[in-house]
């Protein structure tokens, strides 16, 4: 008996010792499992590459208030975990520390001088809401250069902000992007907002393409945005030579144009000749305007009696895109809004060229050949939406001359690159992410595009038929009643069985 008790105590002691040793080992080795859909807690390949290329230590000073409200406290914990992973993977080249500006006036003054701004959060205290000033920013230093993350907002791509700051500090110069002019394209002033957003990594410069000009080799890539005039054969030949030498091109070109300012609205052709050059790559821009059941709304003026009222109506020629390819340009994107796009047909059989559809319509879409008048009161039917996955943007790798370094992005709308009336970019937030991703990809910075979108933004509802909607509606009404009835029947049968068993035993 004594030996058994002694053995039991020994086993318990060994188990406790093993648990203690395991805890010590796990405290020395940092790891975590990531079950999120977009792997937001796993270091990306881009981040790992940036950390590998570090030639000197990077110091990250995180300015966070200690007493944070519970709903944002996770940001501090996640940022600490992220810094731990950066330090571990970089073999201690990333050195980090946390400081609380709320406790030390000198620390607060330094944070403010560097550009880290406090945020005002509404918190509930003693049955009433109060505003609390908190700091949630960071300072990244690499040698004499530094970059500031002013504030880490809830839901923001944290890894992108940190990797971008480290990458910007460690890079010596910006990539130069040539903005082609001469055929009615967008000018620098037309994309000023886009320039500002991308100015940390890219510098844009206007370049006029003429019959005698040569595209300078200093450009990392060139962009042709919204051309409206014709290209000459010599200009197209220069473009062809540029791509044949491994050039990079972003082409945002609408072969079809919609004009809602005239009455009745009109859809027209916008031929410039560049669509014929694209055919040599096996890419055909069809003169068809794509429409989609998954779309945006516009406001239409309608007369009712003596009154004119503004009525929102579904406008299927401004599709709401959520069908993206698994590609560095579109990885992580959730939704885009693009007006008046045309279909892209892929005819390439050239093994030197790889073409990837990037952006497609939903499974309920169609297209209409231009020119035509846009009927805002048209009665649409299910038969109109009988096509699916119509490509409106593609990525091209390689050239007809076998140079596999050549890259090209083609999207059949250029208007969304331009400033709107408020001087900002038009459309959904992912419109900007697509543009940034496209420029990153053709400039060999594609990993940063993936990090930009490393948060789930929206989950568009899938379109379902009216019959299925009615079925679900009636099922929700009837199913609770059926469950109660079924429960009553089962309970009655159970009680009846017990009663019969009781009578039998008597």
N, C-alpha and C positions, 0 to 999 in steps of 0.2 A: 504493500500500500504506500509506504513511504517512498520507495523507488519510483512508483508510478507518478506520484505527486511531484517528485523531484524532476523526473523526465519532462512532465508537462510544463513546469516552470522554466526548464532549460529551453524547450521548444519555443515558448512565448518570448523568452529573452533573445533567442536567435532571430525570430521573426521581427522583433522590435529593432534589433541591430541592423538587419537587412533594410528595413524601412528607413532608418536614419541615414545609412550609407547612400541609398537611392536618392533621398532628398538632397544630400550634400552634392552628389554628382549632378543632379538636375539643376541645382542652383548655380553650378559652374558652367553648364552647357545650356545655352539659350536656344530654344526652338518652340514652335507653335504650329498647330494644324490649322489650315485655312479651308473652310468649307463654303466660302462665299462664291456666288456665281461668277463674278468677274475677278476672283483671286486678288482682291484689294489688299490683303495682308501678306502677300507673297512678293518678294522683290522681283522686278521684271528683269529681263535680259538687258535692256537698255541701262537700267540703274547699275547692274553688275559691270557692264562695259565701262561706264563712266567712272566707277570706283576703281576698276583695274588700271585705268589710264592716269590716275592721280600720281603726280611726281613729288608732291609735297603734302604735308598734313593739312587737313581741313578742320577748322574749329567751328563748331555750331553751338551758339549760346541761345538757349531757349528761354524766352521771357514769358513765364506763366505765373499767374496768381495762384497762391496755394489754396485759398478758399473759393473754389469754383462751384457754381450751382450744379446739382447732380446731373442735369440734362446735358451739360457740356463737359463734365469731368472726364468722360471717356476720351475726349479729344487729346487731353494732356497725357493720359495713359497710352493711347495709341501712338502718339508722337514719340513718347519715351521708348516704346517697344520698337518703333521704326528706327530710331537713332541707334538702339542696341544692335539691330540687324545690320545697319550701315557700318558700324564700328567693327562688328564681327567679320563681315565679308571683306572689308577693306584692310583687314589685319591691322587694326588700330590707327589707320591713317585718318579716320574720322573721329575726332575727339569732341565730346559734347558735355554740356553741363546745363543745369536748370537754375534760373535766378528768379526771385520774386520781387518785381518792382514795387509792389504794394507795401513791402516791409521796409525798404531802404530808399530814402529820397534820392541818394546818389545813383543807385541802380535805375530808378525811374527816370531821372534826368538823362542818363546815358541812352536808355532805350528810346526816349522821345527824340533825342538828337539824331539817332540813327534812322529814325523814320518808323519806329514801331508804335502804333497808335492804340490806345485803350479802346475797348468796346463797352457800350452800355447795354446791359442785359436786364430784362424784367424778371424779377424773382419774387416769389410769394413768401412773405415773412409776417408772422403774427396776423394771419387772416387778411392781409392786404398786400398789394403789389408795390415793390420798390425797385428802383434802378440801382444796379451795382456795376461799378467800373472794374473791368477785368482786363488783364493782358494775356494774349494768346498768340505771340509772334516769335520770330527767331532771326538771328543774325548769323550769316554764313560768311566766314573769312578764309581766304586762300592767298597766302602771302600778303601783299599789300592791297589786294582787291577784296571787296566785300559785296554781298548782296543781301537785301532785306526781304523777309517774308513778313509783311506788316501785321497780318492777322490771319489765322487759320480758321476759316468759317466752317460751321457744321456741314458735313456732306461734301466738302471741297476735296479734290484729288490731292491728298497730302503728299504722296510719294512724288507726284509730278512737281509740286512746288519745291520740294527739297532737292530733287535731282536736277531740276532746271536751274536752281540757284547755284549748285555746285558746278554744273556744266558751264554756266555763263561765266563764273569766276575763273574757271580753268582754261577757257578758250581765249585765244589771242586776237581773233578777228571775226567779223560777221561775214556770212555768205552773201554774195551780191546777186540779186535777181534782176534780170533785164525785163522791163515792161515795154513790149513791142508797140510802136506807134506807126501811123501812116495809113491805116485802113479804117479809121473811125473808132479805134479801140478806146477803152477806158484810160484816162490819164491818171497821174499820181494824185491829183486833187480829188478825183472821183473815188479813190480807195484809201483816203486818208485815215479812216478808222482802222481799216485792216493793217495799214502800215504801222500805226501806233501799237496795235496789239502784238504784232510780230517783230517789232523793232529791236527786241533784245537779241535776236539771233540773225535777223535778216535786214539787209538794206536794199531798197528798191531804187532802180535808176531807169529813166526813160531812154529808149533806143529806137530810132526811126529806121524802119526797114524799107529800103529803096531798091531799085534795080541794080545799083552799083555797090551797095553796102555789104559788109561782111560782119556776121555776128561775132562780137569780141569773145575771145577765149576766157576772159576774166570772169564771165558770168557763170555762176554755179548752175543756173537754170534760167530759162526765159518764160514769160507768161504772155499769152494773147487772150485778152479779156474783152468780150463783147464787140468783135469787129462787125462793121456794117458796110464797108466798101470792099471792092474786089481786089484780090491779090493777083499780081501779074505772074507769068510763067517764071520769070527770073527770080522773083521773090520766093515763090514756092520751091524753086530749085535750090536756093540758098538755105531754106528751111530743111530740105531733104539732105543737103550736105551736112548741115549742123547735126541732124539726128544720126546720119551715117557715121559721124566722127564720135559718137557716144554722147550726144547732147541730151539735155533734159528739157521737156516742154510741158507746160500747163496750158491747156486750151479750154477756155470756157466760152462756148460758142453756141448760140441759139439759131439753128437753121430755120426754125419757125418762131414767129413773134405774135403776141396777142396785144391788142390795143383796146382797152376798156374806156378810153377817154372819148372815143367817137361813138356816135349812135347811128345805126346799131354797131355793137362791138365787132371787131374783125380779126380774124387769124390770117396772117400772111406769110409768104416765104421770104427768107433773108439770105439769099445765096451770095457767097463771096468768092467761090472758087476753091476755098480751102477744103471744102467737103469732097471735091474731086481728088485732091492730093491724098486725103485720108483713105480713099479706096485702094490706093497702092499698098496700104498696110492691111487690107482686108477689112476695113471698117467703113460701113456705109451709114451715113446719117439719112434717115428716111424723112421725107417732107410730110410727116404725120404728127399731129399734136396728140400727146398722150393724155388721157383722162382716167380718173380712178375713183372708185366708190369711197375709198379712204381719202378724204379731201378736206380742204379748208372751207371757210364760209366768207362770203362778201356781203356787203350791205347794198340792197337794191331799193330804190324809191318806187313806191306803189301808190296809186291813187285809190282812196276809198271815199266815195261821195265827194265832198268839197275839200277833203284833206289829203295831203301827201305824207305818207308815213315811211320811215326807213325800216325795212324788213331784212333780217339776216337769212340768206339762202345758201344751201350747199352749192359750191362751185367746183365741179369735178375737174376743171382744167388747172387747178392749183392743188396737185396731189400732196398728200401727207405721207412721206416715205418712211417705212420702217423695215424694209427688206434689204439687208446689207450683206455683202460678201464677207467671208472671214479673211480679211486682208489688212495689212498695217494701216492703210489709209482710213478704213471704215471700222476698224476693231474698236468695240466699246460704244459706237454710236447707237442712239436709240431712235431718233426721229429727225427728219428734215422736211422743210416745206419749200417746194420749188414751183414757180409758176411757168406755164407754157414751155414744157420740155418736149423734145422729139425722141423718137425711137432710134436705137442704135442696132444695126444688124451686123453680125460678125460673119465674115466670109473668108477668113484667113486660113490657108493651109500651109503657110510658110513655117518650117520648123525653127527658123531663126527668131520668130516673133511669138511671144506669149501674150495673149489678150485675156484679161479677167474682167467680167462684168462686176462692177462695184455697187451699183445702186439700181434696184429693180422695183417695179410696181408691185402692188398687192396681187392676190389671186382673183380679184374682181376689177378688171381694168379693160381698157380698149384704146383705140387711136382713130383719128379722123384726118383725112388728107386735106391739106390747105391748098388754096384759100377757101375760107367759108365764113359766113356770118355766125357769130356766137349768139345763140338764142338763150337768153337768161330765163325764159319761161318754159323751156323744153320739158316735156314729160318723158322722163327716162324709164326704161324697162330693164328687167334682168338680162335680157338678150344683149343689151348694149355693153354689159360688163362680162364678156365671155372669154377674156384672155387673162393670162397671169404672168408675173415675173418679166415684164417688158424692160429691157435694159435702157437706162438713160445716162449712164456714166460707166466708163471702162478705164482700166489701167493697162498700159502697153509696156512690155519689156523686150528689148532687142530692136534691131533695125533690119531693113532689107539687105544691108551690106554685111550682116553677120556680127555687128558690134553689139555684144550683149550688155554693154554698160548703158546703152541708150534707154531712157524711160520717158513715158508720156502719160499724162492724165487728160482724158477728154470728158467733159460734162456738157450736156446740151442746154445749158442756161448760163448766162453771164451776168444777169441783172442782180443776182443775190450777192455778188462781190462788191457792189457799189454802196456808197453811203445812202441812207434814207434821208427823209426831210429833217430828222433830228441829228443827222451826222453820225448815225450808228449803222451797224450791219443789218440787212433785212432778214426776216424769217426767224426760224427756230434757233436756239443756242447751238445745236449741232451743225447748223450751216457753217458757223465759224470754225468748229472743230474739223469739219470736212476740209475746208480750205487750208487750215493749218496742217492737217494730216497730209494733204496732197503735196504741199510745198515741202514738208519734212521728208516725204518719201522720195520725191524727185531729187532732193538735195542730200540724200543719204542720212537724214536725221529721223528716220521713220519711227524709231522707238519712242521719241518724245510724243508723237501723235497718240500712241497707245496709252501713255501715262496721262495725257490730258483728259481722257475719257474713262479713267479708272474709277468711276462711280456710276451707280445706276440712277438715271435721271427720270425717265418716264417708261411706263409699260402700256402702250396703246391697247385698247380693248379690241379683241378680234371681232370682226363683223360676222353676225349670224343672221340667218333668215328669219322672216316674220313667224313662220310656223314653229320654228324652234323656240323663239321668244315666247310664243303663246304656250307651248308645251311646258317650258320652265316655269312660267307664271302660274299656270294651273296646278303644276306639280307642287309648287310652294304652298298653294292654298289647300290642296287636298291631302298632301302627305302627313301633316300634323294630325288631321282628323283620323286618317287611317291608322296611324301609330297608336292613338288613344284607343280606337276600337279594337285593334289587335291586342293591345295590352289588356283590355277588359276581358276579351275572349280567353286569353291565356290564363288570366287570374281566375276567371270563373271555372275553367276546366280544372285548374289546380285545386281549387277549393272543393269542387265536386268529387275529385279523386280522393282527397283526404276524407271527405264525409263518408264515401262508400267504404273506404278502408277502416274507418272508425266503427261503422255499423257492422262490418264483417267480424271485427275483433270482439264485439259485444256478443 
